[in-house]
Amino acid sequence: MYFSSIIISDFIEYAIKNGVEQSELEKNFSGLTKNKFISFEQMVDSINYLNNRLKDDFLGLHIGEQISLKVTAEVNKIMLHSQTLEESINNAIEYSKVISNALECSFKKTENHYAVVYVENPNWKVQQNFTKRQILDLTLICNLNSLAAYTDHKHYPIQINFVYDKPKKLHEYYRLFNCSLYFNQPQTEIIYYNQFFKRDSKNIQFGLLESLKEKVAEEIENMPKDNKLIYEVKKCILNSKPERITVEETASRLHMSKRTLQRKLNESKITFKKIEYELLLKLSKTYLEEKYKSIDEISYLLGFSESSAFIRFFKSHTSLTPQEYKNQN
């Protein structure tokens, strides 16, 4: 559950470029730049701070457009030294964890199209929507910029599917991506014609490429690791919303018995109920902090049969009613 702290340097550069005093930024971000990683919660705080200072609903798009990101530099080098564009994208996906594990990336091919698919880490999925959208937008712009750098020519996708709700304004998306846009989709995908990936190939120095890969792979090896089983359990719980999935159903989806799942979770010193409650509590706090949804809506989205059950659950874990928490935040 991390981002490389190098991204904070990028945020500082972008904010200075847009009129924020460097001394203010260094004071606000000083604690974050001292560590190698920042947490998902620290990323939410950082994006909220930038948005409060810059009042930019397209923050992620504009950061990716206006500055050359230091946080992606190592992956960009590997991409530029790949033999083909398809290999370049596959390398970016493989080594993207040096930047963050917030988004799980994959490459999907059909007869006519290639698509890069982004799926949210379950621990990232429960964070605030505004921050998630900015990071996803930044990631998509980086994808576009990387293709342009490899081919020495700007190419546009034919379509982008977004997992999140349609924003009130779309002009910046159309300006930067120049393609069809679809929102509230099952997953985020940036889609290109497959002919585009068959045009470019390079004569590369394999020794240099392998050296770059080894360096990044070594860094990834030292990154914080998610417990794979807990990660998959969280995915099952969140993908079932607004329904409440049972431990039996979760075990079945993970191709094991209930007893085996419980035993393996016990070995990790956690229970299914604890995982579920932690997710429900984090999601409920996120919804309440965003202030877009009523208590009844939140109750439904979390899978409670009625709002009174949600209120009891929330108060038992925080000593506050949802409305009290909402007012405080």
HELIX and SHEET records of a PDB file:
HELIX    1   1 ILE A    6  LYS A   17  1                                  12    
HELIX    2   2 GLN A   22  THR A   33  1                                  12    
HELIX    3   3 PHE A   40  LEU A   54  1                                  15    
HELIX    4   4 LEU A   59  GLN A   66  1                                   8    
HELIX    5   5 ALA A   73  LEU A   80  1                                   8    
HELIX    6   6 LEU A   85  TYR A   95  1                                  11    
HELIX    7   7 SER A   96  VAL A   98  5                                   3    
HELIX    8   8 PRO A  122  LYS A  125  1                                   4    
HELIX    9   9 ASN A  129  THR A  151  1                                  23    
HELIX   10  10 HIS A  171  PHE A  177  1                                   7    
HELIX   11  11 ASN A  194  LYS A  198  5                                   5    
HELIX   12  12 PHE A  206  GLU A  221  1                                  16    
HELIX   13  13 LYS A  228  ASN A  239  1                                  12    
HELIX   14  14 VAL A  247  ARG A  253  1                                   7    
HELIX   15  15 LYS A  258  GLU A  267  1                                  10    
HELIX   16  16 PHE A  272  GLU A  290  1                                  19    
HELIX   17  17 ILE A  295  LEU A  302  1                                   8    
HELIX   18  18 SER A  307  THR A  318  1                                  12    
HELIX   19  19 PRO A  322  GLN A  328  1                                   7    
SHEET    1   A 2 PHE A   3  SER A   4  0                                        
SHEET    2   A 2 PHE A  37  ILE A  38 -1                                        
SHEET    1   B 5 LEU A 103  LYS A 109  0                                        
SHEET    2   B 5 HIS A 113  GLU A 120 -1                                        
SHEET    3   B 5 THR A 188  TYR A 193 -1                                        
SHEET    4   B 5 GLN A 159  ASN A 161 -1                                        
SHEET    5   B 5 SER A 180  TYR A 182  1                                        
END                                                                             
